[in-house]
Amino acid sequence: MAKSQQTFSKSEKEKKRLKKRELKQKKRDERKANAVKGAKLEDMLVYVDEYGQLTDTPPDPTKKIKVDAESIVLGIPKKVPGEEEDLKVKEGKVSFFDTSKGFGFILDSNGNDKYFVHVSGLIDEIAENDKVTFELEKGLKGMNAVRVKKK
């Protein structure tokens, strides 16, 4: 006679599977027992208050704010005349430049701000302590100097 193919680990797995199935059935029965029959729509609604929090009470109509649909700007906002100042050519002095790595920093002559410069943004070759003119562009970590020329 051949030995049974049922091993200890197989029987343990079978017990776990049956136990899991029983727990699932119990949870399903509990949900059915606790389900509210004939619940009204008003009882299931959730409202958002003026602070963005979820509540079960409807919002106060006196706190309602009228928004003019024409004031909502879709797309790219128009440029403000004061912002054009970043696009103009600035002057500065190269405080550090590593030719082997291809990057450095330029000190702005007006505001003593430091701007990162990469070799890809150069028009002329530069070295430390050179007076330069440059424009600014938004980079990943802040404003970068581009189109850098020797003065």
C-alpha positions, 0 to 999 in steps of 0.5 A: 500500500502506498503512503498518503500524499497528505503531508503536515504542511499541506494539512496546515495550509488547508486549515488556514485556507478554511479558517480564512474562508470562515472569517470572510463569511463572518465579516460578510454576514456582519455587514449584511446584519448591520446594513441600514435598510431604507437609508435616505439620501440625506443621511448619506451625503457629506458636505465640504465646509469653508475650510475644506473639511468634510461635515454632515451638516449643510453649509451656511448660505450666509457664508457663501462667496460670489466668484466672478467667472471672468476673474478666473485666469486659465492658461499662462498669466500675462507678464507684469511690467515689473517682472521684465527686469529679470529678462534684461542684461545684467552685469557682474563679476565671475567669482568662481569658474572651474573649466575642467568641470564646466561650471561656476558662479557669477556675482551680480554687481547690483544686488550682490546675488550669486548666480550659477553658470554652466559652460553651455550658457557661455558665449565667450570663454570666461575665467575668475575675476572677469567682468561679464554681462549675462541674462537670467533664466529659471533653472532647477534649483534657482536662477541661472546665468545664461548668454554670458559674455565678457565685458 
